[in-house]
């Protein structure tokens, strides 16, 4: 879920992949991998693969000599920065790039007559102790969801498309052979006119269109309407738990009748792009507890997911995924979700690559990891649903990957997720590029197809993975 004006984090570049690496060089948390020994692209000695050597190799694949040279220089800067961090004890932090998902800001301008602010008590979030240990053994399990592992996140604006465009988008998604579609249930849009009004029509079209094509729906309930938040705040304002739960119960009753039985409580609540004024584990946990009870009352068989966490450091504003999950447990959230949702975006690393800042690796490989936190709190039997994953193929220089790399990363992701016995579905973000020409933001280019519906290599890769 994602769209302007919010920006995403942890991105990998194609032509200037090492510029993205530079942005992430500070991501290594306490005890993370120390900087590699500088290895030039022209070295005749076959050195062990390191982050630097991989960076140089990718830079050398750039189309122009100028881009290759710029990329190699960036690689050297990465090495120098990591060496400095190693000399200081290796306590670098990854910059808090704000991963966002289809955040179409509702057009409601209703000003509330009262200002209700959540009165939850802030609990200090634990300092991240994520480290990068040696490579873990190859996974040997099996994802119990099997073919139902394949999902696709649509983005937050699809419900506003005209009927012809929406039908074509859903047909294309169906053709990818996905089993799940992740849909925003936009509270601010549905109740934009007040607490007693409900306009379901726009979201209903997407849900009904998906289910009619044989795809299951994961409904993500988010965005606070103007009447339910203080004047002057945005739809990302952390909502009052009671008001949110009341709407969630109505939404579940409405969509259960259409065959929807899986719900995600908010989106990326660990970053300021989706939870303002700033993330707060205690406040979110209060919301999760209220929503869980409301959803289960309305549909006892429903699956309730915690909010998918975005890649981020714990820096006083954003909260790292592992620390955010710790905060949920510390504030009594155990028992208020059936599965943990996470967004393992990871470029410039590949899925499974052992980098401490790699949000994919943080699911299981770091110490602590999402899995270890779940196990330590008695939730080892619960799954991690990866409700967004992908990479952009265009945008500002140095912020995206090539179309072939996007396809390779997606193939690798599904190969690995098949082997995770703790894994739920993995949702690729997203179906179609949001623009053909606007390269001012990479957010427009995460699609499996281009804006004109022509398939990227990633579309075929997804299709083949889902078929296999």
GIWO-V705995 format. One line per field, one symbol per residue. phi: phi as a letter, one per 40 degrees, with the letter a starting at -180 (. if undefined). A space follows every 10 residues. Layout:
phi->???
//
This chain:
phi->.aadccbcbf bbcccbdccc ccccdccccd gcdccccdbc ccccccccdb dccccccccc cccbcccccc ccccdccdcc cccccccchg bcbcdccccb bdbccdccbc cccbbbbdbc ccbdccccbc bbccdccdcb cbcccfcccc bacchcbccc ccdccccccc ccccccgcbb bcbcccdccc bcchcbbbbc dccddccccc cccgbcbccb cagccdcbac dgcbcccdcc dccccccdcc ccccccccgc abbbcgafcc bccbbbcada cccccccccc cdccccccad cccbbccdcc daccbgbcbc dccccdcccc bgcdgbacac babcdacccc dgccbdcccc cccabcbcbd ccccccbgbc cccbcccaai acbahddgba bccccdcccc dcdccccccc cccbcbccbb cbdcacbccc acccbcccbc dcgcccdccc ccdccccc
//
